[in-house]
Amino acid sequence: MKYRGGAGIVLLNGEQQFDWIVHKDMTANPGKDWINVADIDTRQVKRGGVRKLN
């Protein structure tokens, strides 16, 4: 897996009937939270988001 993630959750039978894994990307830029959502079988990131920290 190319991302070092923290604790994650698995969403079963989610969007498009895939099982998804959701985790925080620990390799992202300091000062921001990155969240990755990936198909659990291929780990290809399908969705993501970022939040600036104060």
Biopython code that builds the backbone (N, CA, C, O; Angstrom):
import numpy as np
from Bio.PDB.StructureBuilder import StructureBuilder

atoms = [
    (1, "MET", "N", (0.854, -1.175, 0.000)),
    (1, "MET", "CA", (0.000, 0.000, 0.000)),
    (1, "MET", "C", (0.896, 1.233, 0.000)),
    (1, "MET", "O", (1.814, 1.323, 0.815)),
    (2, "LYS", "N", (0.652, 2.169, -0.885)),
    (2, "LYS", "CA", (1.561, 3.310, -0.982)),
    (2, "LYS", "C", (1.302, 4.372, 0.077)),
    (2, "LYS", "O", (2.137, 5.257, 0.265)),
    (3, "TYR", "N", (0.172, 4.311, 0.773)),
    (3, "TYR", "CA", (-0.131, 5.282, 1.825)),
    (3, "TYR", "C", (0.099, 4.659, 3.185)),
    (3, "TYR", "O", (-0.235, 3.497, 3.415)),
    (4, "ARG", "N", (0.676, 5.444, 4.090)),
    (4, "ARG", "CA", (0.734, 5.025, 5.489)),
    (4, "ARG", "C", (-0.511, 5.601, 6.134)),
    (4, "ARG", "O", (-0.657, 6.819, 6.227)),
    (5, "GLY", "N", (-1.378, 4.766, 6.564)),
    (5, "GLY", "CA", (-2.627, 5.242, 7.145)),
    (5, "GLY", "C", (-2.697, 4.943, 8.624)),
    (5, "GLY", "O", (-2.026, 4.043, 9.130)),
    (6, "GLY", "N", (-3.513, 5.708, 9.300)),
    (6, "GLY", "CA", (-3.801, 5.426, 10.688)),
    (6, "GLY", "C", (-4.934, 4.423, 10.747)),
    (6, "GLY", "O", (-5.147, 3.648, 9.815)),
    (7, "ALA", "N", (-5.649, 4.446, 11.839)),
    (7, "ALA", "CA", (-6.804, 3.566, 11.981)),
    (7, "ALA", "C", (-7.806, 3.878, 10.866)),
    (7, "ALA", "O", (-7.972, 5.035, 10.478)),
    (8, "GLY", "N", (-8.452, 2.866, 10.370)),
    (8, "GLY", "CA", (-9.421, 3.050, 9.299)),
    (8, "GLY", "C", (-10.715, 2.315, 9.599)),
    (8, "GLY", "O", (-10.822, 1.588, 10.587)),
    (9, "ILE", "N", (-11.677, 2.513, 8.746)),
    (9, "ILE", "CA", (-12.928, 1.781, 8.849)),
    (9, "ILE", "C", (-13.228, 1.155, 7.491)),
    (9, "ILE", "O", (-12.770, 1.642, 6.457)),
    (10, "VAL", "N", (-13.991, 0.087, 7.507)),
    (10, "VAL", "CA", (-14.406, -0.586, 6.282)),
    (10, "VAL", "C", (-15.896, -0.376, 6.109)),
    (10, "VAL", "O", (-16.676, -0.597, 7.035)),
    (11, "LEU", "N", (-16.286, 0.052, 4.917)),
    (11, "LEU", "CA", (-17.691, 0.229, 4.571)),
    (11, "LEU", "C", (-18.077, -0.911, 3.635)),
    (11, "LEU", "O", (-17.601, -0.972, 2.501)),
    (12, "LEU", "N", (-18.930, -1.806, 4.101)),
    (12, "LEU", "CA", (-19.329, -2.961, 3.307)),
    (12, "LEU", "C", (-20.509, -2.634, 2.420)),
    (12, "LEU", "O", (-21.445, -1.949, 2.833)),
    (13, "ASN", "N", (-20.453, -3.138, 1.182)),
    (13, "ASN", "CA", (-21.550, -2.993, 0.229)),
    (13, "ASN", "C", (-21.954, -1.523, 0.062)),
    (13, "ASN", "O", (-23.132, -1.174, 0.135)),
    (14, "GLY", "N", (-20.957, -0.681, -0.162)),
    (14, "GLY", "CA", (-21.186, 0.758, -0.295)),
    (14, "GLY", "C", (-21.492, 1.171, -1.716)),
    (14, "GLY", "O", (-22.075, 0.411, -2.490)),
    (15, "GLU", "N", (-21.092, 2.387, -2.049)),
    (15, "GLU", "CA", (-21.326, 2.943, -3.379)),
    (15, "GLU", "C", (-20.858, 1.970, -4.453)),
    (15, "GLU", "O", (-19.791, 1.369, -4.331)),
    (16, "GLN", "N", (-21.641, 1.819, -5.483)),
    (16, "GLN", "CA", (-21.369, 0.931, -6.617)),
    (16, "GLN", "C", (-21.221, -0.525, -6.177)),
    (16, "GLN", "O", (-20.611, -1.331, -6.880)),
    (17, "GLN", "N", (-21.778, -0.860, -5.015)),
    (17, "GLN", "CA", (-21.747, -2.217, -4.458)),
    (17, "GLN", "C", (-20.341, -2.695, -4.105)),
    (17, "GLN", "O", (-20.119, -3.898, -3.964)),
    (18, "PHE", "N", (-19.376, -1.763, -3.958)),
    (18, "PHE", "CA", (-18.018, -2.119, -3.559)),
    (18, "PHE", "C", (-17.888, -2.064, -2.047)),
    (18, "PHE", "O", (-18.662, -1.386, -1.371)),
    (19, "ASP", "N", (-16.905, -2.782, -1.520)),
    (19, "ASP", "CA", (-16.482, -2.614, -0.136)),
    (19, "ASP", "C", (-15.358, -1.582, -0.162)),
    (19, "ASP", "O", (-14.452, -1.664, -0.991)),
    (20, "TRP", "N", (-15.420, -0.617, 0.744)),
    (20, "TRP", "CA", (-14.473, 0.501, 0.751)),
    (20, "TRP", "C", (-13.696, 0.524, 2.066)),
    (20, "TRP", "O", (-14.192, 0.081, 3.102)),
    (21, "ILE", "N", (-12.473, 1.047, 2.007)),
    (21, "ILE", "CA", (-11.705, 1.317, 3.214)),
    (21, "ILE", "C", (-11.477, 2.828, 3.284)),
    (21, "ILE", "O", (-11.148, 3.464, 2.283)),
    (22, "VAL", "N", (-11.653, 3.384, 4.465)),
    (22, "VAL", "CA", (-11.504, 4.823, 4.698)),
    (22, "VAL", "C", (-10.428, 5.002, 5.761)),
    (22, "VAL", "O", (-10.510, 4.411, 6.838)),
    (23, "HIS", "N", (-9.415, 5.822, 5.458)),
    (23, "HIS", "CA", (-8.355, 6.056, 6.446)),
    (23, "HIS", "C", (-7.733, 7.427, 6.254)),
    (23, "HIS", "O", (-7.834, 8.034, 5.188)),
    (24, "LYS", "N", (-7.091, 7.895, 7.305)),
    (24, "LYS", "CA", (-6.357, 9.154, 7.263)),
    (24, "LYS", "C", (-4.997, 8.894, 6.630)),
    (24, "LYS", "O", (-4.316, 7.936, 6.997)),
    (25, "ASP", "N", (-4.599, 9.732, 5.691)),
    (25, "ASP", "CA", (-3.300, 9.617, 5.026)),
    (25, "ASP", "C", (-2.255, 10.301, 5.899)),
    (25, "ASP", "O", (-2.268, 11.523, 6.049)),
    (26, "MET", "N", (-1.363, 9.521, 6.466)),
    (26, "MET", "CA", (-0.347, 10.057, 7.371)),
    (26, "MET", "C", (0.857, 10.652, 6.634)),
    (26, "MET", "O", (1.761, 11.189, 7.274)),
    (27, "THR", "N", (0.881, 10.564, 5.289)),
    (27, "THR", "CA", (2.018, 11.096, 4.530)),
    (27, "THR", "C", (1.727, 12.467, 3.932)),
    (27, "THR", "O", (2.588, 13.046, 3.269)),
    (28, "ALA", "N", (0.544, 12.987, 4.154)),
    (28, "ALA", "CA", (0.148, 14.263, 3.547)),
    (28, "ALA", "C", (0.898, 15.438, 4.180)),
    (28, "ALA", "O", (1.628, 15.278, 5.159)),
    (29, "ASN", "N", (0.700, 16.599, 3.604)),
    (29, "ASN", "CA", (1.360, 17.814, 4.076)),
    (29, "ASN", "C", (1.031, 18.098, 5.540)),
    (29, "ASN", "O", (-0.117, 17.947, 5.957)),
    (30, "PRO", "N", (2.031, 18.508, 6.321)),
    (30, "PRO", "CA", (1.759, 18.907, 7.699)),
    (30, "PRO", "C", (0.765, 20.073, 7.722)),
    (30, "PRO", "O", (0.770, 20.918, 6.827)),
    (31, "GLY", "N", (-0.066, 20.109, 8.727)),
    (31, "GLY", "CA", (-1.033, 21.188, 8.860)),
    (31, "GLY", "C", (-2.350, 20.923, 8.152)),
    (31, "GLY", "O", (-3.234, 21.780, 8.150)),
    (32, "LYS", "N", (-2.496, 19.740, 7.547)),
    (32, "LYS", "CA", (-3.735, 19.382, 6.867)),
    (32, "LYS", "C", (-4.086, 17.932, 7.189)),
    (32, "LYS", "O", (-3.198, 17.095, 7.350)),
    (33, "ASP", "N", (-5.361, 17.644, 7.280)),
    (33, "ASP", "CA", (-5.850, 16.270, 7.407)),
    (33, "ASP", "C", (-6.295, 15.806, 6.035)),
    (33, "ASP", "O", (-7.118, 16.466, 5.402)),
    (34, "TRP", "N", (-5.773, 14.689, 5.562)),
    (34, "TRP", "CA", (-6.190, 14.076, 4.295)),
    (34, "TRP", "C", (-6.909, 12.789, 4.608)),
    (34, "TRP", "O", (-6.435, 12.005, 5.429)),
    (35, "ILE", "N", (-8.037, 12.551, 3.977)),
    (35, "ILE", "CA", (-8.798, 11.320, 4.124)),
    (35, "ILE", "C", (-8.868, 10.636, 2.758)),
    (35, "ILE", "O", (-9.214, 11.264, 1.757)),
    (36, "ASN", "N", (-8.540, 9.361, 2.729)),
    (36, "ASN", "CA", (-8.608, 8.571, 1.499)),
    (36, "ASN", "C", (-9.713, 7.537, 1.613)),
    (36, "ASN", "O", (-9.890, 6.915, 2.661)),
    (37, "VAL", "N", (-10.447, 7.359, 0.542)),
    (37, "VAL", "CA", (-11.492, 6.339, 0.444)),
    (37, "VAL", "C", (-11.141, 5.494, -0.770)),
    (37, "VAL", "O", (-11.049, 6.009, -1.884)),
    (38, "ALA", "N", (-10.945, 4.195, -0.558)),
    (38, "ALA", "CA", (-10.468, 3.334, -1.640)),
    (38, "ALA", "C", (-11.262, 2.037, -1.701)),
    (38, "ALA", "O", (-11.775, 1.552, -0.692)),
    (39, "ASP", "N", (-11.352, 1.490, -2.904)),
    (39, "ASP", "CA", (-11.899, 0.150, -3.100)),
    (39, "ASP", "C", (-11.003, -0.818, -2.338)),
    (39, "ASP", "O", (-9.793, -0.840, -2.564)),
    (40, "ILE", "N", (-11.562, -1.605, -1.456)),
    (40, "ILE", "CA", (-10.757, -2.455, -0.580)),
    (40, "ILE", "C", (-9.985, -3.527, -1.347)),
    (40, "ILE", "O", (-8.935, -3.970, -0.882)),
    (41, "ASP", "N", (-10.474, -3.950, -2.500)),
    (41, "ASP", "CA", (-9.785, -4.997, -3.261)),
    (41, "ASP", "C", (-8.545, -4.487, -3.977)),
    (41, "ASP", "O", (-7.522, -5.172, -3.985)),
    (42, "THR", "N", (-8.607, -3.313, -4.575)),
    (42, "THR", "CA", (-7.482, -2.795, -5.365)),
    (42, "THR", "C", (-6.706, -1.698, -4.660)),
    (42, "THR", "O", (-5.570, -1.402, -5.029)),
    (43, "ARG", "N", (-7.314, -1.091, -3.646)),
    (43, "ARG", "CA", (-6.729, 0.037, -2.900)),
    (43, "ARG", "C", (-6.492, 1.263, -3.771)),
    (43, "ARG", "O", (-5.715, 2.146, -3.408)),
    (44, "GLN", "N", (-7.154, 1.318, -4.906)),
    (44, "GLN", "CA", (-7.076, 2.512, -5.737)),
    (44, "GLN", "C", (-7.929, 3.590, -5.081)),
    (44, "GLN", "O", (-9.108, 3.371, -4.803)),
    (45, "VAL", "N", (-7.339, 4.744, -4.837)),
    (45, "VAL", "CA", (-8.074, 5.828, -4.187)),
    (45, "VAL", "C", (-9.148, 6.328, -5.140)),
    (45, "VAL", "O", (-8.851, 6.733, -6.264)),
    (46, "LYS", "N", (-10.364, 6.299, -4.699)),
    (46, "LYS", "CA", (-11.503, 6.724, -5.513)),
    (46, "LYS", "C", (-11.997, 8.102, -5.097)),
    (46, "LYS", "O", (-12.477, 8.878, -5.924)),
    (47, "ARG", "N", (-11.876, 8.393, -3.832)),
    (47, "ARG", "CA", (-12.340, 9.676, -3.298)),
    (47, "ARG", "C", (-11.303, 10.145, -2.264)),
    (47, "ARG", "O", (-10.533, 9.346, -1.731)),
    (48, "GLY", "N", (-11.303, 11.410, -2.007)),
    (48, "GLY", "CA", (-10.398, 11.939, -0.996)),
    (48, "GLY", "C", (-10.853, 13.317, -0.571)),
    (48, "GLY", "O", (-11.717, 13.924, -1.204)),
    (49, "GLY", "N", (-10.274, 13.795, 0.485)),
    (49, "GLY", "CA", (-10.631, 15.116, 0.968)),
    (49, "GLY", "C", (-9.529, 15.671, 1.837)),
    (49, "GLY", "O", (-8.665, 14.931, 2.309)),
    (50, "VAL", "N", (-9.558, 16.965, 2.047)),
    (50, "VAL", "CA", (-8.540, 17.626, 2.865)),
    (50, "VAL", "C", (-9.219, 18.659, 3.758)),
    (50, "VAL", "O", (-10.221, 19.271, 3.387)),
    (51, "ARG", "N", (-8.646, 18.833, 4.935)),
    (51, "ARG", "CA", (-9.137, 19.832, 5.877)),
    (51, "ARG", "C", (-7.935, 20.540, 6.474)),
    (51, "ARG", "O", (-7.014, 19.893, 6.973)),
    (52, "LYS", "N", (-7.939, 21.867, 6.426)),
    (52, "LYS", "CA", (-6.864, 22.634, 7.050)),
    (52, "LYS", "C", (-7.037, 22.595, 8.558)),
    (52, "LYS", "O", (-8.149, 22.720, 9.071)),
    (53, "LEU", "N", (-5.914, 22.418, 9.270)),
    (53, "LEU", "CA", (-5.937, 22.450, 10.724)),
    (53, "LEU", "C", (-5.597, 23.859, 11.199)),
    (53, "LEU", "O", (-4.865, 24.593, 10.534)),
    (54, "ASN", "N", (-6.125, 24.213, 12.324)),
    (54, "ASN", "CA", (-5.823, 25.550, 12.890)),
    (54, "ASN", "C", (-4.475, 25.562, 13.523)),
    (54, "ASN", "O", (-4.049, 26.590, 14.049)),
]
sb = StructureBuilder()
sb.init_structure("model")
sb.init_model(0)
sb.init_chain("A")
sb.init_seg("    ")
for serial, (resi, resn, name, xyz) in enumerate(atoms, 1):
    if name == "N":
        sb.init_residue(resn, " ", resi, " ")
    sb.init_atom(name, np.array(xyz, "f"), 0.0, 1.0, " ", f" {name:<3s}", serial, name[0])
structure = sb.get_structure()
